[in-house]
Amino acid sequence: MPAGVATLQGPELRYGFVNDAMRAVIGDAAQEGRSVAESPGLIPADLLEVMQQVYESGRPFVAKAYRIPTPAATGSGAAIRYFDVALEPVREGGGPVSGLLLFAVDVTEQEETRQRAHELAIETRRLDTRLRVLTETVPQITFTMDAAGKLEYVSPQWYYFTGQPPTADLNAIWPLLIHPDDRLRVLYQSDAARAAGTGWSFEYRMRRHDGQYRWLLSRALPELHAPDQPVFWHGALTEVHDQRELAEALRRGEAELRFLADSIPELIWTATSEGFIDYYNQFTGEYTGLTRDELGPTGWINLLEPTEQAGAARRWVQSIASGEPYEGLFRMRRHDGRYRWHIIRARQLADTRGPRWFGACTDVDDQHRLREVLQTQYDELARTNRDLDTFVYTASHDLKQPLLNLRGLFDELRRTARFEDPQEAEIQDMVDGALAQLDTTLQELAATVQEQRGLSAPTEPLDLRSVAEEVLLGLRAQVQEANATVELNFEAAPTLTYGRANLRSILHNLLSNALKFADPERPAAVQVYSRLDEGGRPILSVADNGLGMVLLENQATVFQPFARQHPHIGGAGVGMYLVQRIITSRGGRLEVASTVGQGTTFTIHWLEE
């Protein structure tokens, strides 16, 4: 028999018959006549105890897959083997139990197989639990579908997304939630994939719990068990609505930008991070008369004037390497072969898609040539102005000597000659006045030229009171002659950033005019004060109580050269013209308010530098 068999006799359970199979289990201790308790061999202690209890009770016992260590086949250590052990009491002639019959069937392979199957079942349950947790926690709808298109499983996310109750019939509801425009296509594509035994990947719209249709990406793969046909498809639904709308918006934006670029009458182009041009707008082809293939990846460089190409290419390579903006003025060939001036600009844009270059070639040929003409005219005007200044300065200087000669001759004539004329004194006074007037005019012409040259004097922070007192010190004789009082008030705006020589000239002319045109019927009173306007810019006013002026609607006539309203008072009429030129040259504004017989107020709105 393939099973181990042994007889155990008497209450001492001595070995009787023992076959070879049992001897292989128990070992050499199974000798006839020996007690099991004395020579247990490889029988475990708990089995010995059970044997004794079976003998005493007379009730048989069967142990399935009992574990018994046996000598290893290699002789090193013990090997664990499993046996179905049966203990059957033996009675002779219906009397009391006289022994036991021991059966042992080796079921090691079956037990190990069962244990492995059990472990695999545990592992399968663990993996199934893990898979279910994963599928039910990811932000996707997972599902399992059989070959007939019936849903076997769907994750809870489907119920959250659709708002359907757990008791809903999935297979009946699912197609109804698909957008009507997508339903037929989806059903056909999924049926075709199952019939072919392949997976699928397509997008469609499904109604959400709020009634809005959202784009979903459906992907599934078959469960393959070769050589059988697949019977299940496992897949997932991923919401791609936002990505799809973003892609659509991006596509529309790119189309609109391309349309805009094609509508601009400039050469618009884009380049890769390596500097190779990958797009030209439509105007580029019209302007150059070349196709995109003819322009190539370095098109605009090849269109430049040959002597400028190398330098332009080097600067372009430097910009590509450093990422710095590119800008230059070059001559570019038009479709008719004529070279025209262009400003070429390019900027780098770095985003998630990597760095790219956007550039434009702007035709500035007309502006460039106009600027050259204007520069030439400006140079000529500047030269003419310098020549005119030199002429006026030279003329005034050269006329001074004849004037001195005339004055000397007249003084000598008055000293040595006598005229029998009752109007002699009056005529002499008139000649003296004419010579003085001519001398003053020459001096003011020279001063005008000198001040004109100093309009661009450097600016510095100036203390208004200090400059005003310095000017008044030079006008001390005029102040005393007019018996004038001069009031200075610069507390609201004590300082001004301006050219010192320019400010002195302005204050000198305004104060000297206030003293010169004082009303002889009353003592002269002059007020000089500063303040700030609403924008925080300084304002300076000079007010007097003199003769006043008649103002026309256009105040600019007051500041015309040689304009005079009081001819009986000496002067050339260039002082106010000079003041107005100085102020306007630095961005300021001069205003005047006057009433005849009451006085005049000049207000200067500075553009502080």
C-alpha positions as CSV (number, residue, x, y, z in Angstrom):
1,M,0.0,0.0,0.0
2,P,1.3,3.5,-0.7
3,A,0.0,4.5,2.8
4,G,2.0,3.8,6.0
5,V,0.4,1.1,8.1
6,A,1.3,0.1,11.6
7,T,-0.3,-1.9,14.4
8,L,0.1,-0.8,18.1
9,Q,-0.7,-3.5,20.7
10,G,-1.7,-3.4,24.3
11,P,-2.0,-0.5,26.6
12,E,1.8,0.2,26.1
13,L,1.1,0.5,22.4
14,R,3.9,-1.7,21.3
15,Y,4.8,-1.9,17.6
16,G,3.5,-4.9,15.9
17,F,3.4,-4.8,12.1
18,V,5.0,-1.9,10.5
19,N,5.2,-1.6,6.6
20,D,8.0,0.1,4.8
21,A,5.9,3.2,4.0
22,M,5.3,3.7,7.8
23,R,8.9,3.0,8.6
24,A,9.9,5.8,6.3
25,V,7.6,8.1,8.3
26,I,8.5,7.0,11.8
27,G,12.1,6.0,11.3
28,D,14.2,3.2,12.7
29,A,12.6,3.5,16.1
30,A,9.6,1.4,14.8
31,Q,10.9,-2.0,15.9
32,E,8.5,-4.8,16.7
33,G,7.9,-5.1,20.4
34,R,9.0,-1.6,21.3
35,S,6.6,0.8,23.1
36,V,5.7,3.9,21.2
37,A,6.3,6.0,24.4
38,E,9.8,4.5,24.7
39,S,10.8,4.8,21.1
40,P,8.6,7.5,19.5
41,G,11.0,8.1,16.7
42,L,9.7,11.0,14.6
43,I,6.2,10.9,16.1
44,P,5.5,14.3,17.8
45,A,4.5,14.3,21.4
46,D,1.0,15.6,20.8
47,L,0.3,12.7,18.5
48,L,1.5,10.2,21.2
49,E,-0.9,11.8,23.6
50,V,-3.8,11.5,21.2
51,M,-2.9,7.8,20.5
52,Q,-3.2,7.1,24.2
53,Q,-6.5,8.9,24.5
54,V,-7.9,7.0,21.4
55,Y,-6.9,3.7,23.0
56,E,-8.5,4.6,26.3
57,S,-11.7,6.0,24.8
58,G,-12.1,3.6,22.0
59,R,-13.2,6.4,19.6
60,P,-11.4,6.6,16.2
61,F,-9.7,9.9,15.2
62,V,-8.6,11.3,11.8
63,A,-6.1,14.2,11.5
64,K,-5.9,15.9,8.1
65,A,-2.6,17.3,6.8
66,Y,-0.8,16.6,10.0
67,R,2.7,18.1,10.1
68,I,5.5,15.7,10.8
69,P,9.2,16.5,10.5
70,T,11.1,13.8,8.6
71,P,14.8,13.4,7.7
72,A,15.7,15.5,4.7
73,A,16.6,13.7,1.5
74,T,20.0,15.2,1.6
75,G,20.6,14.2,5.2
76,S,21.0,17.7,6.4
77,G,18.3,18.9,8.8
78,A,14.6,17.8,8.8
79,A,12.0,18.3,6.1
80,I,8.4,19.1,6.9
81,R,5.9,16.7,5.4
82,Y,2.1,16.5,5.8
83,F,0.1,13.3,6.3
84,D,-3.5,12.4,6.7
85,V,-3.3,10.3,10.0
86,A,-6.0,7.9,11.0
87,L,-6.2,6.1,14.4
88,E,-8.6,3.1,14.5
89,P,-9.2,1.2,17.8
90,V,-8.8,-2.6,17.5
91,R,-11.2,-5.0,19.3
92,E,-11.0,-8.8,19.3
93,G,-14.2,-10.6,19.4
94,G,-16.2,-7.6,20.5
95,G,-14.1,-7.3,23.6
96,P,-12.3,-4.2,25.0
97,V,-9.7,-2.3,22.9
98,S,-6.6,-4.3,22.5
99,G,-4.6,-2.0,20.3
100,L,-4.6,0.6,17.6
101,L,-4.3,0.5,13.8
102,L,-2.3,3.5,12.5
103,F,-2.6,4.8,9.0
104,A,-0.5,7.7,7.5
105,V,-1.1,8.9,3.9
106,D,1.5,11.4,2.6
107,V,-0.4,14.5,1.4
108,T,2.5,16.9,1.4
109,E,2.1,18.0,-2.3
110,Q,-1.6,18.5,-1.9
111,E,-1.1,20.5,1.3
112,E,1.6,22.7,-0.1
113,T,-0.6,23.3,-3.2
114,R,-3.5,24.2,-0.9
115,Q,-1.3,26.5,1.1
116,R,0.0,28.2,-2.0
117,A,-3.5,28.6,-3.3
118,H,-4.5,30.0,0.1
119,E,-1.6,32.5,0.0
120,L,-2.4,33.4,-3.5
121,A,-6.0,34.0,-2.6
122,I,-4.9,36.2,0.3
123,E,-2.6,38.1,-2.0
124,T,-5.3,38.4,-4.6
125,R,-7.7,39.8,-2.1
126,R,-5.0,42.3,-0.9
127,L,-4.2,43.4,-4.5
128,D,-7.9,43.6,-5.3
129,T,-8.5,45.8,-2.3
130,R,-5.5,48.0,-3.2
131,L,-6.7,48.2,-6.8
132,R,-10.2,49.1,-5.7
133,V,-8.8,51.8,-3.3
134,L,-6.7,53.2,-6.1
135,T,-9.5,53.2,-8.7
136,E,-11.9,54.8,-6.2
137,T,-9.5,57.6,-5.1
138,V,-8.1,58.8,-8.4
139,P,-9.9,61.7,-10.0
140,Q,-11.1,59.5,-12.8
141,I,-14.1,57.3,-13.5
142,T,-12.9,53.7,-13.8
143,F,-15.0,50.9,-15.3
144,T,-15.0,47.3,-16.4
145,M,-17.0,46.2,-19.5
146,D,-17.6,42.7,-20.9
147,A,-17.5,41.6,-24.5
148,A,-21.2,42.3,-25.0
149,G,-20.8,45.9,-23.8
150,K,-22.3,45.4,-20.4
151,L,-20.8,47.3,-17.5
152,E,-19.6,45.0,-14.8
153,Y,-18.1,47.6,-12.5
154,V,-18.0,51.4,-12.3
155,S,-16.1,53.5,-9.6
156,P,-18.0,55.8,-7.3
157,Q,-16.7,58.8,-9.2
158,W,-19.3,58.0,-11.9
159,Y,-22.1,58.6,-9.5
160,Y,-20.5,61.8,-8.2
161,F,-20.1,63.1,-11.7
162,T,-23.5,62.2,-13.1
163,G,-25.5,62.6,-9.9
164,Q,-27.2,59.2,-10.5
165,P,-28.3,57.1,-7.5
166,P,-26.4,53.9,-6.8
167,T,-29.5,51.9,-7.6
168,A,-29.6,53.2,-11.2
169,D,-29.3,50.8,-14.1
170,L,-25.8,51.6,-15.4
171,N,-26.3,49.9,-18.8
172,A,-29.6,51.7,-19.4
173,I,-28.5,55.2,-18.2
174,W,-24.9,55.4,-19.5
175,P,-25.8,55.8,-23.3
176,L,-28.5,58.4,-22.4
177,L,-26.0,60.6,-20.6
178,I,-23.8,60.9,-23.8
179,H,-24.3,64.0,-25.8
180,P,-26.7,63.2,-28.7
181,D,-24.2,64.4,-31.3
182,D,-21.6,62.0,-29.9
183,R,-23.8,59.0,-28.9
184,L,-23.8,57.0,-32.1
185,R,-20.1,57.5,-32.7
186,V,-19.2,56.3,-29.2
187,L,-21.4,53.2,-29.4
188,Y,-20.0,52.3,-32.8
189,Q,-16.4,52.8,-31.8
190,S,-16.7,50.8,-28.6
191,D,-18.5,47.9,-30.4
192,A,-15.9,47.9,-33.1
193,A,-13.0,47.7,-30.6
194,R,-14.6,44.9,-28.6
195,A,-15.3,42.9,-31.8
196,A,-11.7,43.3,-32.9
197,G,-10.4,42.5,-29.4
198,T,-8.5,45.8,-29.1
199,G,-8.5,48.8,-26.9
200,W,-9.9,52.3,-27.7
201,S,-9.3,55.9,-27.0
202,F,-11.7,58.7,-28.0
203,E,-13.3,61.8,-26.6
204,Y,-17.0,62.6,-26.1
205,R,-19.3,64.7,-24.1
206,M,-21.2,63.5,-21.1
207,R,-23.9,65.3,-19.1
208,R,-22.8,66.2,-15.6
209,H,-25.0,66.4,-12.5
210,D,-25.6,70.1,-13.2
211,G,-26.9,69.4,-16.7
212,Q,-23.7,70.7,-18.4
213,Y,-22.0,68.6,-21.0
214,R,-18.3,68.1,-20.3
215,W,-15.7,66.6,-22.6
216,L,-14.3,63.2,-21.3
217,L,-11.4,61.1,-22.7
218,S,-12.4,57.4,-22.7
219,R,-9.5,54.8,-22.8
220,A,-9.8,51.0,-22.3
221,L,-7.6,48.0,-22.8
222,P,-8.7,44.3,-23.1
223,E,-7.9,41.7,-20.5
224,L,-6.0,39.1,-22.5
225,H,-5.6,35.4,-21.6
226,A,-4.0,33.8,-24.6
227,P,-5.1,32.0,-26.7
228,D,-8.7,32.9,-25.6
229,Q,-10.5,36.0,-26.8
230,P,-10.7,38.9,-24.3
231,V,-13.9,38.9,-22.3
232,F,-13.4,42.1,-20.3
233,W,-12.2,45.6,-21.0
234,H,-10.9,47.8,-18.2
235,G,-10.7,51.5,-18.7
236,A,-11.0,55.0,-17.3
237,L,-12.8,58.3,-18.1
238,T,-10.7,61.5,-17.7
239,E,-12.3,64.9,-17.8
240,V,-10.5,67.0,-20.4
241,H,-13.0,69.8,-20.8
242,D,-10.8,72.6,-19.6
243,Q,-7.8,71.3,-21.6
244,R,-9.9,71.1,-24.7
245,E,-11.3,74.6,-24.3
246,L,-7.8,75.9,-23.6
247,A,-6.5,74.2,-26.7
248,E,-9.4,75.6,-28.7
249,A,-8.8,79.1,-27.3
250,L,-5.1,78.7,-28.1
251,R,-5.9,77.6,-31.6
252,R,-8.2,80.5,-32.1
253,G,-5.6,82.9,-30.6
254,E,-2.9,81.6,-32.9
255,A,-5.2,81.9,-35.9
256,E,-6.1,85.5,-34.9
257,L,-2.5,86.4,-34.3
258,R,-1.5,84.9,-37.6
259,F,-4.3,86.9,-39.3
260,L,-3.2,90.1,-37.5
261,A,0.5,89.4,-38.5
262,D,-0.6,88.9,-42.1
263,S,-2.5,92.2,-42.0
264,I,0.3,94.3,-40.7
265,P,2.3,96.1,-43.5
266,E,5.6,95.0,-41.9
267,L,7.9,92.0,-42.2
268,I,6.9,89.8,-39.2
269,W,8.7,86.6,-38.5
270,T,9.3,84.1,-35.7
271,A,12.4,82.0,-35.0
272,T,13.3,78.9,-33.0
273,S,15.6,79.0,-29.9
274,E,18.5,78.2,-32.3
275,G,17.7,81.3,-34.4
276,F,16.2,79.6,-37.5
277,I,13.2,81.4,-38.8
278,D,10.1,79.1,-39.0
279,Y,7.4,81.7,-39.9
280,Y,7.0,84.7,-42.2
281,N,3.9,86.7,-42.5
282,Q,2.2,87.3,-45.9
283,F,3.6,90.8,-46.3
284,T,7.1,89.5,-46.2
285,G,6.5,87.5,-49.4
286,E,4.8,90.5,-51.0
287,Y,7.6,92.9,-50.0
288,T,10.5,90.6,-51.0
289,G,8.9,88.8,-53.9
290,L,10.1,85.5,-52.5
291,T,8.4,82.4,-51.2
292,R,8.9,80.9,-47.8
293,D,11.2,78.2,-49.2
294,E,13.2,80.8,-51.1
295,L,13.6,82.9,-48.0
296,G,14.8,79.9,-46.0
297,P,15.6,79.8,-42.2
298,T,17.9,82.9,-42.4
299,G,15.9,84.9,-44.8
300,W,16.2,88.5,-43.6
301,I,20.0,88.3,-43.3
302,N,20.3,87.3,-46.9
303,L,18.2,90.3,-47.9
304,L,20.5,92.8,-46.3
305,E,23.0,94.9,-48.2
306,P,26.1,92.6,-48.7
307,T,28.5,94.7,-46.7
308,E,26.1,94.6,-43.7
309,Q,25.3,90.9,-43.7
310,A,28.3,89.7,-41.7
311,G,27.9,92.2,-38.9
312,A,24.1,91.6,-38.7
313,A,24.7,87.9,-38.5
314,R,27.3,88.2,-35.7
315,R,24.9,90.3,-33.6
316,W,22.1,87.9,-34.2
317,V,24.2,85.0,-33.0
318,Q,25.2,86.9,-29.9
319,S,21.6,87.6,-29.1
320,I,20.7,83.9,-29.6
321,A,23.4,82.9,-27.2
322,S,22.7,85.6,-24.5
323,G,18.9,86.0,-24.9
324,E,19.3,89.8,-25.2
325,P,17.0,91.7,-27.5
326,Y,18.2,92.4,-31.0
327,E,17.9,95.7,-32.7
328,G,19.7,97.4,-35.6
329,L,19.3,99.7,-38.6
330,F,20.1,98.0,-41.9
331,R,19.4,98.4,-45.6
332,M,17.1,95.6,-46.9
333,R,16.4,94.6,-50.6
334,R,12.9,95.1,-51.9
335,H,11.3,93.0,-54.6
336,D,12.4,95.6,-57.2
337,G,16.0,95.3,-56.1
338,R,16.1,98.6,-54.3
339,Y,17.7,98.7,-50.9
340,R,15.6,100.6,-48.2
341,W,16.5,101.3,-44.6
342,H,14.8,99.1,-42.0
343,I,14.8,98.8,-38.3
344,I,15.1,95.1,-37.4
345,R,14.0,94.2,-33.9
346,A,13.6,90.8,-32.2
347,R,12.7,89.8,-28.7
348,Q,12.8,86.4,-26.9
349,L,9.7,84.9,-25.3
350,A,10.3,82.0,-22.9
351,D,7.3,80.0,-21.6
352,T,6.4,76.4,-21.0
353,R,7.0,75.6,-24.7
354,G,10.6,76.8,-24.5
355,P,12.3,80.0,-25.8
356,R,11.2,81.5,-29.1
357,W,12.0,84.6,-31.0
358,F,9.6,87.2,-32.4
359,G,10.9,89.8,-34.8
360,A,9.8,92.6,-37.2
361,C,11.5,94.5,-40.0
362,T,10.1,98.0,-40.2
363,D,10.6,100.1,-43.3
364,V,11.9,103.5,-42.1
365,D,13.6,104.6,-45.4
366,D,11.4,107.7,-45.9
367,Q,11.9,108.7,-42.2
368,H,15.6,108.1,-42.5
369,R,16.0,110.2,-45.6
370,L,13.8,112.9,-44.1
371,R,15.9,112.9,-41.0
372,E,19.0,113.4,-43.1
373,V,17.4,116.3,-44.9
374,L,16.2,117.9,-41.6
375,Q,19.7,117.3,-40.1
376,T,21.2,119.1,-43.0
377,Q,18.8,122.0,-42.7
378,Y,19.3,122.1,-39.0
379,D,23.0,122.3,-39.5
380,E,22.6,125.1,-42.0
381,L,20.2,127.0,-39.6
382,A,22.6,126.6,-36.7
383,R,25.4,127.9,-38.8
384,T,23.3,130.8,-40.0
385,N,22.3,131.6,-36.4
386,R,25.9,131.5,-35.3
387,D,26.8,133.8,-38.2
388,L,23.9,136.1,-37.3
389,D,24.9,136.2,-33.7
390,T,28.5,136.9,-34.7
391,F,27.3,139.7,-37.0
392,V,25.1,141.4,-34.4
393,Y,27.8,141.1,-31.7
394,T,30.5,142.4,-34.1
395,A,28.2,145.2,-35.4
396,S,27.4,146.4,-32.0
397,H,31.0,146.2,-31.0
398,D,32.2,148.0,-34.1
399,L,29.6,150.7,-33.8
400,K,30.7,151.6,-30.3
401,Q,33.9,153.2,-31.5
402,P,32.1,155.6,-33.9
403,L,29.7,156.3,-31.2
404,L,32.5,157.2,-28.8
405,N,34.1,159.4,-31.5
406,L,30.8,161.2,-32.1
407,R,30.4,161.8,-28.3
408,G,33.9,163.1,-28.1
409,L,33.5,165.4,-31.1
410,F,30.2,166.7,-29.7
411,D,31.7,167.4,-26.3
412,E,34.7,169.2,-27.9
413,L,32.3,171.2,-30.1
414,R,30.2,172.2,-27.1
415,R,33.3,173.2,-25.2
416,T,34.8,175.4,-28.0
417,A,31.9,176.6,-30.2
418,R,29.1,179.0,-29.4
419,F,25.8,179.3,-31.2
420,E,23.6,182.3,-31.1
421,D,20.4,180.3,-31.0
422,P,17.8,180.5,-28.2
423,Q,17.3,176.7,-28.6
424,E,20.9,175.8,-28.2
425,A,20.5,174.1,-24.8
426,E,17.5,172.1,-26.0
427,I,19.3,171.0,-29.2
428,Q,22.3,169.9,-27.1
429,D,20.0,167.9,-24.8
430,M,18.4,166.2,-27.8
431,V,21.8,165.2,-29.2
432,D,22.9,163.9,-25.8
433,G,19.7,161.8,-25.6
434,A,20.1,160.4,-29.1
435,L,23.7,159.4,-28.3
436,A,22.7,157.8,-25.0
437,Q,19.8,156.0,-26.7
438,L,22.2,154.6,-29.4
439,D,24.6,153.5,-26.7
440,T,21.9,151.7,-24.8
441,T,20.6,150.0,-27.9
442,L,24.1,148.7,-28.8
443,Q,24.6,147.4,-25.2
444,E,21.3,145.6,-25.2
445,L,21.9,144.0,-28.6
446,A,25.2,142.7,-27.3
447,A,23.6,141.5,-24.1
448,T,20.9,139.8,-26.1
449,V,23.4,137.8,-28.1
450,Q,25.4,137.0,-25.0
451,E,22.3,135.7,-23.2
452,Q,21.1,133.8,-26.3
453,R,24.4,131.9,-26.2
454,G,23.9,131.1,-22.5
455,L,20.4,129.6,-22.7
456,S,21.8,126.1,-22.3
457,A,23.7,127.0,-19.1
458,P,24.0,124.1,-16.6
459,T,21.4,123.9,-13.9
460,E,21.9,123.8,-10.1
461,P,19.7,124.2,-6.9
462,L,19.5,128.0,-6.3
463,D,18.4,130.0,-3.3
464,L,15.9,132.6,-4.7
465,R,16.5,135.1,-2.0
466,S,20.3,135.0,-2.5
467,V,20.0,135.5,-6.3
468,A,17.4,138.3,-5.9
469,E,19.5,140.2,-3.3
470,E,22.5,139.9,-5.6
471,V,20.5,141.4,-8.5
472,L,19.2,144.2,-6.3
473,L,22.7,145.0,-5.2
474,G,23.5,145.8,-8.8
475,L,20.4,147.9,-9.2
476,R,21.0,149.9,-6.0
477,A,21.3,153.2,-7.8
478,Q,18.0,152.8,-9.6
479,V,16.3,151.8,-6.4
480,Q,17.5,154.9,-4.7
481,E,16.6,157.1,-7.6
482,A,13.0,155.8,-7.8
483,N,12.8,156.0,-3.9
484,A,11.5,152.4,-4.2
485,T,10.7,149.7,-1.7
486,V,11.3,146.1,-2.7
487,E,9.6,143.3,-0.8
488,L,11.0,139.7,-1.1
489,N,8.9,136.7,0.0
490,F,10.2,133.2,-0.9
491,E,8.9,131.2,2.1
492,A,6.4,129.1,0.0
493,A,9.1,128.0,-2.5
494,P,12.6,129.1,-1.4
495,T,14.7,127.1,-3.9
496,L,14.6,126.6,-7.7
497,T,16.7,124.3,-9.9
498,Y,17.8,126.5,-12.8
499,G,20.7,128.1,-14.6
500,R,22.2,130.8,-12.3
501,A,23.0,133.2,-15.2
502,N,19.6,132.7,-16.7
503,L,17.8,133.4,-13.4
504,R,19.9,136.5,-12.8
505,S,19.1,137.8,-16.2
506,I,15.4,137.3,-15.7
507,L,15.2,139.0,-12.4
508,H,17.5,141.8,-13.5
509,N,15.2,142.6,-16.5
510,L,12.0,142.3,-14.5
511,L,13.2,144.4,-11.6
512,S,14.9,147.1,-13.8
513,N,11.7,147.5,-15.8
514,A,9.7,147.8,-12.6
515,L,12.0,150.6,-11.5
516,K,12.3,152.2,-14.9
517,F,8.5,152.4,-15.5
518,A,7.7,153.6,-12.0
519,D,4.9,156.2,-11.7
520,P,6.5,159.6,-10.9
521,E,3.4,160.6,-8.9
522,R,4.0,158.0,-6.1
523,P,6.9,156.1,-4.5
524,A,7.7,152.8,-6.4
525,A,6.7,149.6,-4.6
526,V,7.9,146.2,-6.0
527,Q,6.9,142.8,-4.7
528,V,8.8,139.6,-5.6
529,Y,7.3,136.3,-4.2
530,S,7.2,132.6,-5.0
531,R,4.6,129.8,-4.4
532,L,3.8,126.3,-5.6
533,D,0.9,125.4,-8.0
534,E,-1.5,122.5,-7.6
535,G,1.0,120.1,-9.3
536,G,3.8,121.1,-6.9
537,R,5.7,123.2,-9.5
538,P,7.2,126.5,-8.5
539,I,5.8,129.9,-9.6
540,L,7.5,133.3,-9.3
541,S,5.7,136.7,-9.5
542,V,7.1,140.3,-9.8
543,A,4.5,143.0,-9.2
544,D,4.9,146.8,-9.3
545,N,2.7,149.9,-9.0
546,G,4.1,151.6,-12.0
547,L,2.7,153.1,-15.2
548,G,1.1,149.8,-16.4
549,M,0.5,148.7,-20.0
550,V,-2.3,148.4,-22.5
551,L,-2.6,144.6,-23.2
552,L,-4.0,143.4,-26.4
553,E,-5.9,140.1,-26.7
554,N,-2.6,138.4,-27.7
555,Q,-0.2,139.0,-24.9
556,A,2.7,137.7,-27.1
557,T,2.9,141.3,-28.6
558,V,4.4,142.5,-25.3
559,F,7.4,140.2,-25.8
560,Q,8.2,141.2,-29.4
561,P,11.7,142.6,-29.8
562,F,11.8,146.4,-29.9
563,A,8.2,146.7,-28.8
564,R,7.7,149.7,-26.5
565,Q,4.6,151.3,-24.9
566,H,6.4,154.2,-23.2
567,P,8.6,155.8,-25.8
568,H,9.4,158.8,-23.5
569,I,11.4,156.4,-21.3
570,G,14.8,155.2,-22.6
571,G,15.2,151.7,-23.7
572,A,15.6,149.4,-26.8
573,G,12.6,147.2,-26.1
574,V,14.6,143.9,-26.1
575,G,14.6,143.1,-22.4
576,M,11.2,141.4,-22.2
577,Y,11.9,139.6,-25.4
578,L,15.1,138.2,-23.9
579,V,13.2,137.2,-20.7
580,Q,10.5,135.4,-22.7
581,R,13.2,133.5,-24.7
582,I,15.0,132.3,-21.7
583,I,11.9,131.1,-19.9
584,T,10.3,129.3,-22.9
585,S,13.7,127.7,-23.9
586,R,13.5,125.7,-20.7
587,G,9.9,124.7,-21.0
588,G,8.4,127.5,-18.8
589,R,5.7,130.0,-19.4
590,L,5.5,133.8,-18.8
591,E,2.2,135.6,-18.2
592,V,1.5,139.3,-17.7
593,A,-1.4,141.2,-16.1
594,S,-1.4,145.0,-16.2
595,T,-3.7,148.0,-15.7
596,V,-2.7,151.4,-17.0
597,G,-2.0,153.8,-14.0
598,Q,-2.1,151.0,-11.4
599,G,0.8,148.6,-12.2
600,T,2.0,145.4,-13.8
601,T,2.5,141.8,-12.6
602,F,4.7,139.3,-14.4
603,T,4.1,135.6,-13.4
604,I,6.6,132.9,-14.4
605,H,5.5,129.2,-14.4
606,W,8.8,127.3,-14.2
607,L,9.4,123.8,-15.5
608,E,11.8,122.9,-12.8
609,E,14.8,120.8,-14.0
